[in-house]
Amino acid sequence: MPSNGGSVFDLTSRAKLRVTGADRLRFLNGQITNDVRKASESEAIEACILNAKGKMNAHVFISAGPDCFLADADSELRQALATRLERYVIADDVQIEDITDRWALFHVLAAAAPSLEESCRLLSVRRFAQSGWDIWIDAAQSRDAGAVLRELSAAFPLMDSVEVEIFRIEQGIPRWGHELTEEIIPIEANLEERTIDYEKGCYIGQEVISRMKMSGQTNKRLRGLVSLDDAPLSQGMKLAASGERGREVGWITSATRSKRLGKEIALGYVKRGFNSIGTNLDAFAPDEVAAIKSVRVAVASLPFN
């Protein structure tokens, strides 16, 4: 688990795109929820890409290069993200290149930047809602990425995939394929503050996002869930109003046991009226018969404390 001394994450499997062309800034600003002008060669921004109904097509991090923008997303989106962006390149001077296999990507969770050679591309970015640093390594121009990872691992503990998932859930960070799907609106996933710029101008899906902000309401919201009986929780479990199995009010998207907290915890979407912190709910597998006892859970704030 991350400590005060920092931790290293190997994110090389993430999909990576390079966007070039004279119209790249205008084009990207018409596609993403954040303002791409905030991205620089030393700092990345977080953003969402939506459809016309305001629902998510992708969750990305974007930084600027001397003559391009670089974007990365969950590996599951490698083909879909490029296809989605290219669909809207009509008369624009924009080229989209898949550079996934060419670049390695590591992340160091620490307040201070790690000391690295100038050949490594170092960016400030809050991937886990904490200060951190991305290290991009171009295999065609830089030294061996494995050597860089070994150097980083000598200074900071390297987290394996299981540890990363536990930490992500503890921090309440949504992940594509779990909390983030094409049925979710960013505000529902608590991404509003980090990914949406309400002053930047038009983008696909903006009208839906603006109306939701004006109303101040969402039909559901991503929440933390804690097992009150210390019974395990699992992805896909349904949530019901306490004692009312037939009244479904949400579902679990990710679950784990937190050794740090000593609790069984989960992330899930809970409908309005039932997602206040401290509300008790029942969690049950969708194929359970009514006679099987459900797991009592309490709605918790994120990140888990």
C-alpha positions, 0 to 999 in steps of 0.5 A: 500500500502507498506510504508517506514515502511514495509508491510506483505504478506500472501503467504501460498497458494503458492505451496511448494516442498522439494527436497532431495537426494545426487544428488539434487544440480546437478539435480536442476542446470540442471533444473533451469535458475539460479545457485542453489549454490547461494541459502542458508539457509539465502537467496533465489534465483529466477529462471525459469524452461523451456522447450526445446524451452526456454519457461516457465514451472514455475517461482520459488524461491529456498532456501537451508536447511541442507539436502534439497532445498525448492522451492515455486511457484504460487499455480496454479503450485502445481501439474504441477511443481512436475510433471515437475521436476519428469519427469527428475528424471531418475537415480538420487538420488533425491526425491521431496515432496509436503509440501504445506499444511505443511508450512506457508509462509509470506513475509515482505517487509522491509529493516531490518529483522523482529524480530522472534523466532528461530523456524521460518525460515527467508530468505532474498529474493527480491520477489518484486524487493525490500529488503524483508524477507520470513518467513517459518513456519513448522506446525509440529515443530513451534508454530501456524502460525496464531500467527506469522502472528498476531505478524507480522501484529502488526508491519507491515500493512497486505496487502489483495489480492486486495492491493497485486495485485495493488502493483505487477502491479505498481512494474511491477512484472510478475505473473503466469497465467498473464504475465507468461505462457508456451508461454513466454520466461523469457527475454521477461518478464524482468526476465533476470537479476533476474533469469538467470545465464549465467555462471552456465552450462547446463540446459533445454532450455539454448540454446534458452536463450543463442541465444537470449542474443547473438542476443540482440533482443526479438520479444516482451517485457513486458511493462507498459501501462498508459491510456491517457484518464483515461479510465479503461483497462482490461486483454485481451485487444488487442494493436494496432498501433495508429490509425491502428485497424487492426495492432495488436502489443500486448496485456494486461496481468493485469490492475488496477487503481493505487490510488498512481499514480492517473492513470489507468495502465496495464502490457502487451506485446508489439512487437518489434518496438512498445515498446519504452517508450512513444509510443502511442498505442490503446487498445481495447477489442478483441470482439469490433466492429471497430466503438467502440472507443478504449482507447489510451495508452502510453508505460511506463517504469517499475516500474511505477513512 
